[in-house]
Amino acid sequence: PGTDADDWVINNYVDLQPGTGKRDYTGAVDGAAKTYDGHRGIDIDVPNFRWMDDGFPVIAAAPGVVTRVVDTNFDRNTSCAGSWNVVEVRHDNGFLAKYGHLAQGSAAVAVGDTVQSGDVLGVVGSSGCSTAPHLHFEMRDCDGVVVDPFLEGMWTAPPVYATPIGFM
């Protein structure tokens, strides 16, 4: 929910460069790419821990069945430490969506639940290898290979690339 650049912003995209180096979906490489080496998802940042504490919701991108829920890990990390809190949803086409770094105790679903697009799954947090509150959204195909939603046309209205960050 909210507005790009005011309430949230995509900070990192999927790294499409095999091996070392970086390339995002626009073709930008290395220092120009909005990703980091080996990144497998999209990081959607919220402004700060106050916003996290207000309960910024994470919503399901598409219908599916919840296959994994972890929400017992510490969620105020500012460095790479511990394990993340995550909700995973398997979609009808066999793809798996991972919603990671959620706030501790925030899962609004359980394994086996059926969810629809827009259903609340949990709350943005900073659990696991995380430097600030954000959602790590990762999509995998039926073979477990990372899928970049920007290349696959999965957005009904894709966010603007490299939005100037107005809230930080």
N, C-alpha and C positions, 0 to 999 in steps of 0.2 A: 504493500500500500504506500501511498505518498507520492511525492514528486521527485524525479531524478534531479540530482544536484542539491536539492533542499533537504530531503528526508533520507536519501540513500544515493549511492553511486557505485557503479561497477569499477572496482579497483584493479582487478586482474582477470584476464581471460585465459582460455585453455592454451597451453603451449603446444603448438602443432609441429615443432621442429624435433624430429627423432634425434636421439643422442644429445650432445651438448649444443648450446645455442638456444635462441628463443625466436619464435614466430607466432604471431596471433592471427586471427581469422582474416584480418584486413591485408595480410601479407607483410606487415611491418616486422622487421627482424631486429634481433639483438637489442641495443639501447633504445630503439624506437618502438619496440613491441611493448604492449601493455600486458605483460605476463612475466613469469619467472621460469627459469629452467626446470622442466619436469612438472609444471602445474597442470593438474588434470580437471580443473573445474573453473567456475566463474565465482569470483569473490564479490559479494554485494555488501558494501560497508554502510554502517549507520554512523552518525556523527561522534558518539561517545558513550561511555558507560551509563550516563544518566538516561540516554535514550534506550539503552538495553534494559535498564532497571524499570523503565516505564512499560516494558513488555511489547517490543516491536515484533509483530507476528510474522511467522514463516508460514506461507501457504502452499498447498499442493499445486504444482504446475499442470497436472493432468490426472485423470482418474486412474485408480489402481488399488492394489492391496498392500498394506504395510507388512514388510517382511523382517524388519529389524528396528528395535528401539533401544537406545542407550541414553540415559539422561541423569546419571548419578555422579558424573565427573565435575570437578571444580570448573567454574566458568568465567573467571576474571583474569585470564592469562594475558600477559603483555610480552611473552616470549614463548618459544617452542618448548612446551612442557606437558607431560601427562598425556591422557587420552581424551579424544573428543566425544561429545554427545552428538548423536546422529539419529535421524529417522530415514529409513530406506523404503521406497515404494516401487513395487514391480507393476509395470503397465501391461495392458492387454497385448501389446505387440512384443512383449518379452523384455523390453528395455527396463533398466533399473535406474532410478533417480536417488541420489544421496543428498540429504540436506544436513550439512555438518556444522560443527562449532556451536550447537544450540546451548541455551542457558540450562543450568542444572535444574532438574525437577520440572521442566517446562513442557515435556511431551504431552500433547493433547490427544494422542492416539496410542493404540496398542497393537502388537503383532496380530495379524489376522483381520484387522479393521479394513473395510473398504472406504476409500476416500474419493471425493470428487474434486474437480478443479476448483480452487479457491478455499477449500477446507483448511482450517488452521491445524498445523502439525506440531507447532511449538513456538518458541520465542528465540530471536537472535541472541547469541551469546559470544563468548570468547574462550571456549574450551579446547583443550588439546594444543596443537601447534598453531597458535594464534597470537597475533600481536595487538589486536583490537577487536571490538565487537563487529562481527560480520557473519554473513551466511556464505558457506561454501556450497554451491550447487553443482553437482557432478552428474552427468548422464553416461550410462554404459549401455552398449548394445547387447544382443542375445549371447554374444561370445565373450562379453566382459571387456570389450574394447571401448575406450573413451570416445564419446561422441561430442562434437562441438555444436551446441544448439544454434549458433549463429550461421554455421555452414549448412546445416540441415533444414533450414527454413522452419524451425520449430516455434518461432515467435509470431504472434498475431500482430504485434506492434513492437518491433525491436527497439530497445533503448538506444539513444544516440551514443556513438563511439566516442570515447575520450571526453566525456562531459567535464567541463571545468568544475572543480570541486568548490562549491560556494559555502559549504557549512563547516569546513574544517578550520 
